Amino acid sequence: MPLNYASKLDAAILERARVELGEDEQRREQSVAIIREWLKKQPHLVNCPIDDLFIVNYLRGCKYSLEKTKKKVDNTMTMRAALPEFFKGWNPFRPELQAVLKTGTHLPLLDYDQLGRRVLIMRPGCYAPYLHKAEDIEKSNFMVMETMVAGDEQFFIAGLVIVIDFAGVTLDHLNERPFAITKKLMRFFEEAAPFRPQSINFIRTSSTFSTGYKLVSSIVNEKMKQRFKVHGAGFESLYREVSREILPKDYGGNGLSFAELTDYWKTKVENNAKVLAEAEKLVADEAKRPGKPKTSEELFGIEGSFRKLDID
């Protein structure tokens, strides 16, 4: 049965999906039907979308592995329910979230890179650590990402490049951030996010970089670590990973500046407020899960073991 959405992908990206993901029209339609029927039989996933595009995005992100797709969908809904500090209260007009959006902690670039990938700049040192709760930072970041991926089929085929800019990061930023927040964030991206980070690039590494790097490295899997690339203080090696043409002016590129990108995404998220409010409902209902309900302790470890990290 033909899928019920109009794809905007060009022939080159569809060919890439065929070569890299093994996608063709027949496999796409059959796989969507299988996942949809599976979802209908999962009482705890009653709130999960079953539209064609939602399922296709997960299939592509999982390279058409049906079992991996089922696991990722379940994990997404389960972890969104278990992490209200990230996925509830998605109202961009709340004063504390307005304050975070104005800082530009997560700035997706507007153009794809030379390999057709989305590029996301993370700036963990661009805000005063005492002024914002870590939970509000991540809630805002997830709203930006949810807005970024909406309707973007190419993202789930070509993947994502992450640039983590350590400019301005101090020991205060690390000390004020509970280790549990970072652990939960990494667990979500590894086990639930339906997209593939192609590379994770660390730039403008400050004196605190080694501490932050060791912290992150201690809680991510080996596959993720293999995608880490450290570029040091300059931008020349970053240009070899991401086309200079699309990078912000702040990095010597021709793209929008940090200030312009911050304004763009703040407005974009605000205009997406109704959709974001509806997205809060995309959670599993553990009371209806067949067998034993999953708990936060099971998903992320015992909360008390991951309190604020003390750094000398």
C-alpha positions in Angstrom: 0.0 0.0 0.0 1.5 3.4 -1.0 2.6 5.6 1.9 0.3 8.4 2.8 2.7 11.4 2.7 4.4 13.4 -0.1 8.2 13.1 0.2 10.2 16.2 -0.6 13.5 14.3 -1.0 15.4 14.7 -4.2 16.6 11.8 -6.3 20.2 12.0 -4.9 19.1 11.6 -1.3 16.7 8.8 -2.2 19.5 7.0 -3.9 21.6 7.5 -0.8 18.8 5.9 1.2 18.9 3.0 -1.2 22.6 2.5 -1.1 23.3 3.2 2.6 20.0 2.0 4.2 18.8 -0.7 1.7 15.6 1.3 1.2 13.3 0.8 -1.8 9.6 1.5 -2.2 8.6 -2.1 -1.5 10.7 -2.5 1.6 9.6 0.9 2.9 5.9 0.1 2.5 6.2 -3.4 4.0 8.3 -2.2 6.9 5.9 0.6 7.8 3.0 -1.8 7.8 4.8 -4.2 10.1 5.8 -1.5 12.6 2.3 0.0 12.5 0.7 -3.4 13.3 3.2 -4.0 16.1 2.4 -0.6 17.6 -1.3 -1.3 17.6 -0.6 -4.4 19.8 1.5 -2.4 22.4 -1.0 -1.1 25.0 1.6 1.0 26.8 2.4 2.8 23.5 -1.2 4.0 22.9 0.1 7.6 22.6 2.7 6.8 20.0 2.1 8.2 16.5 1.4 5.6 13.8 1.6 7.9 10.8 3.8 6.9 7.8 6.4 9.6 8.2 7.0 9.0 11.9 7.6 5.3 11.3 9.7 5.9 8.2 12.0 8.3 10.1 12.6 5.6 12.8 13.2 2.9 10.1 15.8 5.1 8.4 17.4 6.0 11.7 17.7 2.3 12.5 18.8 1.3 8.9 15.6 -0.7 8.5 16.3 -3.2 11.3 12.7 -4.0 12.4 13.8 -5.1 15.9 16.0 -2.1 16.4 13.2 0.2 15.2 10.7 -1.4 17.7 13.3 -1.0 20.5 14.0 2.6 19.6 10.3 3.6 19.4 9.6 1.9 22.8 12.7 3.5 24.4 11.8 6.9 23.0 8.3 6.8 24.5 9.5 5.2 27.7 12.3 7.6 28.4 10.2 10.6 27.5 7.8 9.5 30.3 10.7 8.9 32.7 12.3 12.3 32.1 9.7 15.0 32.8 12.5 17.3 33.6 13.4 17.2 29.9 10.0 16.5 28.2 7.3 18.2 30.3 6.5 21.9 30.5 7.3 22.6 26.9 6.0 26.1 26.9 8.7 28.4 25.3 7.0 31.5 26.8 7.7 30.5 30.4 10.2 33.1 31.7 12.9 30.6 32.6 12.8 29.0 29.1 12.7 32.4 27.5 15.9 33.2 29.3 17.5 30.0 28.1 16.4 30.5 24.5 18.0 33.9 24.5 21.4 32.4 25.2 21.5 30.2 22.1 22.9 27.1 23.8 21.8 24.9 20.9 22.0 26.4 17.4 21.3 24.2 14.4 22.7 25.6 11.2 20.2 26.4 8.5 22.0 24.7 5.6 23.1 21.1 5.2 26.9 20.5 5.1 28.8 19.2 2.0 27.6 15.6 2.8 24.0 16.6 3.2 24.1 16.4 7.0 22.5 18.7 9.6 24.9 20.5 11.8 24.1 21.4 15.4 26.3 23.7 17.4 26.2 23.2 21.2 27.6 26.0 23.4 27.7 24.8 27.0 29.8 27.9 28.0 27.5 30.6 26.6 25.5 31.2 29.7 26.1 32.0 33.4 25.8 28.7 35.2 24.2 30.2 38.3 21.3 31.8 36.4 19.8 28.7 34.8 18.9 25.3 36.0 20.4 22.4 34.1 16.9 21.0 33.6 15.7 24.2 31.9 18.8 24.2 29.7 18.1 20.7 28.4 14.3 21.3 28.2 15.0 24.3 25.9 17.5 22.3 23.9 15.1 19.5 23.3 12.4 22.0 22.1 14.9 23.4 19.6 15.8 19.9 18.4 12.2 18.8 18.1 11.5 21.9 16.0 14.6 21.3 13.9 13.7 17.8 12.9 10.0 18.4 12.1 9.4 17.4 8.6 13.1 17.0 7.8 13.3 13.6 6.1 16.9 14.1 5.0 18.1 14.4 8.6 17.1 10.8 9.2 19.0 9.6 6.1 22.2 11.7 6.1 22.5 12.1 9.9 23.9 14.8 12.1 27.2 16.5 12.9 27.5 17.9 16.4 30.0 20.7 17.2 30.5 21.3 20.9 32.1 24.7 21.5 34.0 24.9 24.8 34.5 28.6 24.7 33.6 30.1 28.0 33.2 26.8 29.9 34.5 27.0 33.4 34.7 24.8 36.4 31.5 26.5 37.7 29.7 25.2 34.6 30.7 21.6 35.5 30.2 21.9 39.2 26.7 23.4 38.8 25.5 20.6 36.6 24.3 17.5 38.3 26.0 14.4 37.0 22.6 12.6 36.8 21.5 15.1 34.2 24.4 14.3 31.9 24.0 10.6 32.5 20.3 10.6 31.6 20.9 12.8 28.5 23.6 10.5 27.2 21.5 7.4 27.8 18.6 9.0 25.9 20.7 9.8 22.9 22.4 6.4 22.8 19.3 4.2 23.3 16.2 6.3 22.2 17.1 9.0 19.7 16.3 7.8 16.1 19.1 9.6 14.4 22.8 8.9 13.8 25.5 11.4 14.9 28.1 11.1 12.2 30.8 13.0 14.2 31.0 14.9 17.5 33.5 17.7 17.3 35.0 19.5 20.2 36.4 23.0 19.4 37.9 25.9 21.3 38.9 23.5 24.0 39.6 25.5 27.2 41.6 24.5 30.4 38.5 22.7 31.7 38.1 20.6 28.6 39.9 17.6 29.8 37.7 17.4 32.9 34.5 17.6 30.8 35.8 15.2 28.2 36.7 12.6 30.8 33.2 13.0 32.4 31.4 12.5 29.1 33.7 9.7 28.0 33.0 7.8 31.2 29.3 7.4 30.4 29.1 6.9 26.6 29.6 3.7 24.7 32.6 2.8 22.6 30.8 3.4 19.3 30.0 7.0 20.4 33.6 7.6 21.5 34.9 6.6 18.1 33.0 9.5 16.6 34.7 12.1 18.9 37.1 14.5 17.2 39.1 17.1 19.2 40.0 20.2 17.1 41.7 22.3 19.7 41.7 26.1 19.8 41.5 26.9 16.1 39.0 26.2 13.3 41.2 24.9 10.4 40.6 21.2 11.2 36.9 21.9 11.8 36.7 23.2 8.2 37.8 19.8 7.0 34.9 18.2 8.8 32.2 20.8 8.0 32.2 23.2 5.0 33.4 26.6 6.1 30.8 28.1 3.8 27.9 27.2 6.1 29.6 27.8 9.4 28.7 30.9 11.4 30.6 34.2 10.9 31.9 33.6 14.5 33.9 30.7 13.1 35.1 32.5 10.0 32.3 31.1 7.9 29.6 32.7 5.7 26.6 31.5 7.6 24.4 33.4 10.1 26.1 34.7 13.2 25.4 33.3 16.7 23.2 36.3 17.4 21.2 35.8 14.2 20.9 32.0 14.8 19.7 32.6 18.4 17.0 35.0 17.3 16.0 32.6 14.5 15.6 29.5 16.7 13.9 31.4 19.5 11.3 32.7 17.1 11.0 29.3 15.4 10.4 27.5 18.7 7.9 30.2 19.8 5.9 29.8 16.6 6.0 26.0 17.2 4.5 26.3 20.7 1.2 24.5 20.0 3.0 21.5 18.3 5.4 21.3 21.2 2.6 21.3 23.7 1.0 18.3 21.9 4.4 16.6 21.8 4.4 16.4 25.6 1.8 13.7 25.2 4.2 11.4 23.4 5.0 9.2 26.4 4.6 5.6 27.4 1.9 4.5 29.9 3.8 2.2 32.2 0.6 1.1 33.9 -0.4 -0.6 30.6 2.9 -2.2 29.8 2.7 -6.0 29.5 4.8 -7.5 32.2 6.9 -5.4 34.6 6.7 -1.6 34.3 10.1 0.1 33.7 11.4 2.4 36.4 13.7 5.4 36.3 16.2 3.4 38.4 16.2 0.6 35.8 16.6 3.0 32.9 19.3 5.3 34.3 20.7 3.8 37.5 20.0 4.8 41.1 19.5 8.5 41.4 21.4 8.9 44.6 24.5 7.5 43.1 24.8 10.4 40.6 24.6 13.6 42.5 26.4 16.7 41.7 30.0 16.0 40.6 32.6 17.5 42.8 35.7 18.8 41.0 38.8 19.9 42.8 
